[in-house]
Amino acid sequence: MSAPALPWCADADPYAEALRAGRGPLFLRRADGWLLPLEVERWCRGADSGDMSVLRLCAGAVLDIGCGPGRLVAALSRMGLPVLGVDTSPAAVSRTRRMGGAALKRSVFAPLPGEGRWQCALLLDGNIGIGGDPVALLDRVRELLAPQGRLYVEAASVEVEERIEVRLDDGTGGYGSAFPWARLGRSALRDAAVGAGWSVVREWHYQERPFLCLRPLAMKRTGLGEQPGGRRIIASSGRAGLPADS
């Protein structure tokens, strides 16, 4: 699957401005005008108790998909775990690196270091919506994880299932380019994961935030030096403790 269109553009990037300020307002705007508030202030602070309910379950090398300003990468690093954040936003990657974390400016659908070797992956803060196709995203994460790896996903706080086109909106008339997104509540996420060949290991809530731990079911390898789907490992992490390429 090719990488979806990116929401970031040179002449209008409300997300970058919000990260630089460390606060919103920032929204996802649907074509019908409906707005979903984004929690920029929380993302720009340190990991909170809800985040830690996930991070304490992580073991081995962790890939944070859509790492944003890097609070999870920083927290995992302090816990002594090897961790890499990936994000398509230059501002997010820069902020993660300033916090001392390792991060790459790259789409999850592009070649990544250590494919097939990550012990854990994170899709928190609504990032199951990346690309607008949760099943395609789950398939891609499956390629990235080790056979016994775990994926930790945060569902929407309400029961919803939608695949939509949105824009980033700063609430004052500034907005970015349109891009595909998806929102899945816990039931819809569970159904999508099971249908895509994952088993649900655990479910829990922290306050209003629902989380699922997923494990990929057995998948046939395609040949020496390749990962599921025929994708070869072609990039190097260059970080001690992170999965190395063969």
C-alpha positions, -999 to +999 in steps of 0.1 A: +000+000+000+013+034-009+016+061+018-015+082+021-015+120+015+001+139+044-017+166+063+014+188+065+021+214+039+047+242+037+022+271+036-002+260+063+006+237+092-016+244+122-002+213+139+034+226+138+023+260+152+004+242+180+034+221+189+057+252+189+032+269+213+026+238+233-011+243+233-042+245+211-068+252+200-065+226+174-092+205+158-099+178+132-125+193+109-148+171+088-162+183+055-196+189+072-180+213+097-180+190+127-149+196+149-130+171+171-108+189+197-072+176+198-054+174+232-023+193+223-015+204+259-016+168+271+005+156+242+031+183+250+033+174+287+050+143+301+034+109+300+004+108+324-011+079+344-032+067+314-002+066+292+018+047+319-009+021+322+003+011+286+040+018+289+045-003+319+033-033+298+060-027+272+090-049+270+119-050+245+122-025+216+092-003+211+080+016+179+058+046+186+038+052+154+027+088+151+049+098+180+038+135+180+059+157+203+075+127+219+062+123+254+059+085+251+093+081+235+108+102+263+090+082+290+101+048+276+137+060+272+137+070+309+124+035+317+155+021+299+137+006+269+150+011+234+124+031+215+120+048+182+093+073+172+081+078+137+060+107+125+054+125+092+054+159+109+089+176+109+078+197+140+069+165+159+101+148+151+122+179+160+104+182+193+109+145+201+146+148+194+149+179+216+135+158+244+163+133+239+143+107+220+151+089+188+127+098+160+124+095+122+104+117+099+087+089+080+053+074+072+045+041+088+038+029+053+074+037+042+103+013+048+113+014+085+143+001+105+140-035+120+109-046+102+097-078+117+117-074+148+099-049+170+086-064+203+060-037+208+043-010+188+021+019+200-010+035+183-022+059+210-040+092+208-063+081+180-035+070+157-054+039+146-069+065+123-036+071+104-042+067+066-080+064+070-079+026+067-075+008+100-072-026+085-044-015+061-027+000+091-031-031+112-017-051+083+013-028+081+020-030+118+019-067+116+048-066+091+068-045+116+063-066+147+082-097+157+060-129+156+054-127+194+051-089+194+024-068+210+004-038+196-011-014+221-040+007+206-061+034+220-097+034+208-120+065+206-138+073+239-172+068+223-185+039+202-180+051+167-168+037+133-160+062+106-136+067+077-135+103+068-116+132+052-105+159+076-084+190+079-064+204+108-082+236+120-067+260+145-101+275+154-092+309+140-096+304+103-063+286+097-064+251+084-042+225+066-047+202+036-073+175+036-062+140+045-079+106+052-086+096+088-106+071+108-122+068+142-130+035+159-145+029+193-136-001+213-161-025+198-154-014+162-116-016+169-119-051+184-140-063+154-115-048+129-085-063+147-100-098+149-111-096+112-075-086+103-060-116+120-052-103+154-062-117+188-072-094+217-049-102+246-063-076+270-087-046+272-089-019+299-099+016+306-081+044+323-107+071+331-123+078+296-095+062+276-101+027+263-070+006+254-065-028+237-034-051+236-033-071+204-012-100+193-007-110+156-018-145+148+007-168+130+016-156+095+035-173+068+069-159+060+076-152+023+113-162+021+147-156+035+154-119+042+118-109+037+090-101+061+053-109+057+040-093+026+074-096+008+088-064+023+126-064+026+144-047+055+163-019+039+168+009+065+191+010+095+181+024+129+216+034+140+205+033+176+219+009+202+192-015+215+169-009+185+162-037+160+191-038+136+187-047+099+202-079+085 
